[in-house]
Each structure stands twice: as structure tokens, then as C-alpha cells.
Amino acid sequence: MPTATRKFDPNVVNLDFSDLRPRSGGPRAHVPEGDYLLEVTNAEHKPIASGQNRGKPQIAWAFKIVAVDPSLAHIPEARKGIGDSVYLNTSTYKESKGLFFLRNLVDDLMADKLKGASTTGAKLEFRLDDKVGLRIGATLVDGDPYTYNDNDGVEQSRVSSEIKFTYPASKFRGAADAAPAAQDDEEEEDTTDRSVPPTPAPKAKANGAAAAQAAAEVVNEDDGDDEDVEALDIQSL
């Protein structure tokens, strides 16, 4: 039996968005370096797309800027960044140096639940579906320049802000006055491979050669309390 052909209607368009992931943020931020309050808008566990660690697992994070440190409040470019997105990929495979950065991020995101303890030494199940809306304080710096093709296919160069350090939202200056960002601009896809995120320095920030030495020795850091972790009996967050 012949299939009826649907008459073309110039006022109706059939759209299929079934394979698209939910919107998770605004345009990629480029703001003056300094401290900002960030809110998780998306977190997805997926394989690294390219590079020598291709196929290994990572968490692809998206945050939006919800407040600026009072020391930056007088800078228009900092205030205009509210609502823009900051992206971060943290590898999760055991041999990755990025685990130190991820451990710190988890401790800072879950600071209220951990009550000052650290996840250092713990094995736990970390759920991503309930992390949207959690906040952290973060120091943002300029990342390396990268290239992309604009809508006309012309290669362009750009710099975006990246997370260097994180800390609990309660320690962000002015956190009590922060309000959710009102902007909800179109998301810009992050295709940058950051399979090994920048290794955070110890809490006492170092500069120059001292910072490089601190980063090289960060594998020996132990800023958690094993007894606290065991007492909390952390199994899932």
C-alpha cells in the first residue's frame, strides 16, 4: 500500500533535538585574572576525545560565573563576565596526575558535607547528577591561546579563562551577597583536550621557580586528615 506523502507546509519545520545534551552555560569566559564564585551547570563522565590519553575517562565540567571578588568589582570586564562559562576537564584514571586537582575540587565542592575533612585516602562513589548548582571559589587565569574556525570558516585565535585554584564557596569574599547569574546565553562548545589539568600548588601560593618546584613535589602533599576520613566513613558523595 503506497505511503501517503505529507504535503509541504511552509510554516512548519520538523526539528530533531533528541541527540543534543542540555544547555549548560553561556559563552566561554575571558575575564581579568583573579577570584570568582563559580556554580556547576553541568558535569559529564566521558572518554577523552583526543591526544595521547584518548579513550581514558574524565569528567567534563561546566561552571558559570556568579560573582566577582570585591577587589575586581570596579573592573567592568570582570562584572560583564557574570553568567559566562568556565570549562574544566579532570581525568579520573588512577595514574593521572590530574587526580590531585580533582581531589581538591571534590573537597571544595562538598566542603559542607565533609565538615572540614578531606577525601584523601578514601575510595568512594561520586555522583554527578546532583552536583549542578553547587558552588566553589576559584582563582581564574588566562589559558593558552587556541584557534577555532568562525562561522565563515576563517581561523581565529582566542584566549579563555581557566581554573588555577579552587576553595570552598564559604571562603569566597562576598559569597553571602552573591546572586544567581541572570544571563543564559547560547553555550559555546568546549572542544579543547585538557586530559591532564593544571596541577594546583600547595595552599601557600608560590611564584616563579618556587611554584614550579611546588608543582613537581605536589605528589607528596597530604593536606587531609586520614583519621577524619575514616571517622566519616565516606563511601559516596
C-alpha positions as CSV (number, residue, x, y, z in Angstrom):
1,M,0.0,0.0,0.0
2,P,1.6,3.3,-1.0
3,T,2.6,5.7,1.8
4,A,0.9,9.0,1.8
5,T,3.2,11.9,1.1
6,R,2.8,14.7,3.6
7,K,2.0,18.0,2.0
8,F,4.8,20.6,2.4
9,D,3.8,23.3,4.8
10,P,6.0,26.4,4.6
11,N,5.0,27.3,8.2
12,V,6.1,24.0,9.8
13,V,9.6,22.8,10.3
14,N,10.4,19.3,11.8
15,L,13.2,19.5,14.2
16,D,15.1,16.7,16.0
17,F,17.0,17.7,19.1
18,S,16.9,14.2,20.6
19,D,20.7,13.8,20.5
20,L,21.7,17.1,21.9
21,R,22.8,17.4,25.5
22,P,21.1,20.1,27.8
23,R,22.4,23.6,27.7
24,S,24.9,24.0,30.4
25,G,26.2,27.6,30.2
26,G,26.9,30.8,28.3
27,P,29.8,31.8,26.2
28,R,33.3,30.8,27.3
29,A,34.6,33.4,29.8
30,H,37.6,35.6,29.4
31,V,37.8,37.8,32.5
32,P,40.5,39.6,34.4
33,E,42.7,37.2,36.4
34,G,41.6,36.9,40.0
35,D,39.0,35.3,42.2
36,Y,35.4,34.5,41.2
37,L,32.5,32.5,42.6
38,L,31.5,29.6,40.2
39,E,28.4,27.4,40.1
40,V,28.3,24.0,38.5
41,T,26.0,23.9,35.4
42,N,27.0,20.5,34.0
43,A,29.2,17.6,34.8
44,E,29.6,14.6,32.5
45,H,31.7,11.5,32.7
46,K,33.0,10.6,29.3
47,P,36.2,9.5,27.5
48,I,38.9,11.9,26.5
49,A,38.4,12.7,22.8
50,S,41.9,13.1,21.5
51,G,45.6,13.1,22.4
52,Q,47.9,10.5,24.0
53,N,45.2,9.8,26.6
54,R,42.4,9.3,24.2
55,G,39.7,7.0,25.4
56,K,40.6,7.3,29.1
57,P,37.9,8.6,31.5
58,Q,37.4,12.2,32.5
59,I,34.8,14.5,34.0
60,A,33.9,17.4,31.7
61,W,32.8,20.3,34.0
62,A,31.0,23.4,33.1
63,F,30.6,26.3,35.5
64,K,29.1,29.8,35.3
65,I,30.5,32.9,37.0
66,V,28.0,34.1,39.6
67,A,30.1,36.7,41.5
68,V,33.4,38.6,41.4
69,D,35.8,39.2,44.2
70,P,35.3,42.7,45.7
71,S,38.8,43.6,44.6
72,L,37.7,43.2,41.0
73,A,34.2,44.8,41.3
74,H,35.5,48.1,39.9
75,I,36.6,46.5,36.6
76,P,33.8,46.4,34.0
77,E,35.3,43.4,32.2
78,A,35.1,41.4,35.4
79,R,31.4,42.3,36.1
80,K,30.5,41.6,32.5
81,G,31.8,38.1,32.9
82,I,28.9,37.2,35.3
83,G,26.9,34.5,33.5
84,D,29.7,33.4,31.2
85,S,31.1,29.8,31.4
86,V,34.3,28.3,32.5
87,Y,35.1,24.8,31.4
88,L,37.4,22.2,33.0
89,N,38.2,18.6,32.2
90,T,39.5,16.5,35.1
91,S,40.8,13.0,34.3
92,T,39.7,10.2,36.6
93,Y,42.0,7.2,35.8
94,K,44.2,6.3,38.7
95,E,47.6,7.0,37.2
96,S,46.6,10.6,36.2
97,K,48.4,13.5,38.0
98,G,45.1,15.3,37.5
99,L,43.6,13.2,40.4
100,F,45.2,15.7,42.8
101,F,43.4,18.6,41.2
102,L,40.1,16.5,41.1
103,R,40.5,15.5,44.8
104,N,40.8,19.2,45.8
105,L,37.8,20.1,43.6
106,V,35.7,17.4,45.2
107,D,36.8,18.5,48.7
108,D,35.9,22.1,47.9
109,L,32.5,21.3,46.3
110,M,31.5,19.1,49.1
111,A,33.0,21.1,51.9
112,D,29.7,21.5,53.8
113,K,29.1,17.7,53.8
114,L,32.7,16.9,54.6
115,K,32.8,19.4,57.5
116,G,36.4,20.2,57.1
117,A,37.7,16.7,56.4
118,S,39.3,15.6,53.1
119,T,38.6,12.7,50.8
120,T,42.3,11.9,50.8
121,G,42.8,8.2,51.3
122,A,39.1,7.4,50.6
123,K,37.5,5.2,47.9
124,L,34.1,6.5,47.1
125,E,31.3,6.7,44.6
126,F,30.9,10.2,43.3
127,R,27.6,11.1,41.7
128,L,27.4,13.8,39.1
129,D,23.6,14.1,38.7
130,D,23.2,16.1,41.9
131,K,26.2,18.4,41.6
132,V,24.6,21.0,39.4
133,G,24.0,24.2,41.4
134,L,27.0,23.6,43.8
135,R,29.4,26.5,44.2
136,I,33.1,26.9,44.6
137,G,35.5,29.8,44.9
138,A,38.2,29.8,42.2
139,T,41.2,31.7,41.0
140,L,40.9,32.2,37.2
141,V,43.9,32.9,35.0
142,D,44.4,33.2,31.3
143,G,44.8,29.9,29.4
144,D,47.0,29.3,26.4
145,P,45.7,30.8,23.1
146,Y,43.8,28.4,20.9
147,T,42.4,28.6,17.4
148,Y,38.9,27.9,16.1
149,N,37.0,28.5,12.8
150,D,34.4,31.2,12.9
151,N,31.0,30.9,11.1
152,D,32.7,31.9,7.8
153,G,35.4,29.2,8.2
154,V,38.1,31.7,9.0
155,E,40.6,30.6,11.6
156,Q,40.6,32.8,14.7
157,S,42.7,32.9,17.8
158,R,41.3,33.3,21.3
159,V,42.2,33.2,25.0
160,S,39.8,32.0,27.7
161,S,39.9,31.9,31.4
162,E,40.9,28.7,33.2
163,I,40.7,27.5,36.8
164,K,44.1,27.5,38.6
165,F,43.0,27.0,42.2
166,T,39.7,26.1,43.9
167,Y,38.5,26.6,47.5
168,P,35.2,26.2,49.4
169,A,32.5,28.7,48.4
170,S,32.2,29.8,52.1
171,K,35.7,31.2,51.8
172,F,34.9,33.4,48.8
173,R,34.8,37.1,49.9
174,G,31.3,38.4,49.4
175,A,29.7,34.9,49.0
176,A,26.7,35.9,51.1
177,D,25.8,38.7,48.7
178,A,26.2,36.6,45.5
179,A,23.0,36.1,43.4
180,P,22.5,33.6,40.6
181,A,23.5,34.9,37.2
182,A,20.6,36.3,35.2
183,Q,22.2,35.7,31.8
184,D,21.5,32.5,29.9
185,D,23.3,32.9,26.6
186,E,24.0,30.3,24.0
187,E,26.6,27.8,25.0
188,E,29.9,27.6,23.2
189,E,31.1,24.0,22.9
190,D,34.4,23.2,24.6
191,T,36.5,21.0,22.3
192,T,39.8,21.6,24.0
193,D,41.6,18.5,25.3
194,R,42.8,19.0,28.8
195,S,43.3,15.4,29.7
196,V,45.8,16.5,32.4
197,P,44.5,19.7,34.1
198,P,47.0,22.1,35.7
199,T,48.3,20.7,39.0
200,P,47.4,23.1,41.8
201,A,50.1,24.5,44.0
202,P,50.0,23.9,47.8
203,K,47.8,26.3,49.8
204,A,50.6,28.8,50.4
205,K,50.8,30.1,46.8
206,A,54.3,30.2,45.3
207,N,55.6,32.2,42.4
208,G,58.2,31.6,39.7
209,A,60.7,28.9,40.4
210,A,59.2,28.2,43.7
211,A,55.8,27.5,42.1
212,A,57.4,25.1,39.6
213,Q,59.2,23.2,42.4
214,A,56.0,23.0,44.4
215,A,54.1,21.6,41.4
216,A,56.8,19.0,40.9
217,E,56.5,17.9,44.5
218,V,52.7,18.1,44.8
219,V,52.6,14.3,44.6
220,N,53.9,14.3,48.1
221,E,51.3,16.6,49.6
222,D,48.9,15.4,52.2
223,D,46.5,18.2,53.3
224,G,43.9,15.7,54.5
225,D,43.4,14.0,57.8
226,D,43.2,10.2,57.4
227,E,41.5,9.8,60.8
228,D,38.8,12.3,59.9
229,V,38.1,10.5,56.6
230,E,37.9,7.1,58.4
231,A,35.7,8.5,61.1
232,L,33.2,9.9,58.5
233,D,33.2,6.5,56.7
234,I,32.9,8.2,53.3
235,Q,31.5,5.9,50.7
236,S,29.6,8.1,48.4
237,L,29.2,11.9,47.7
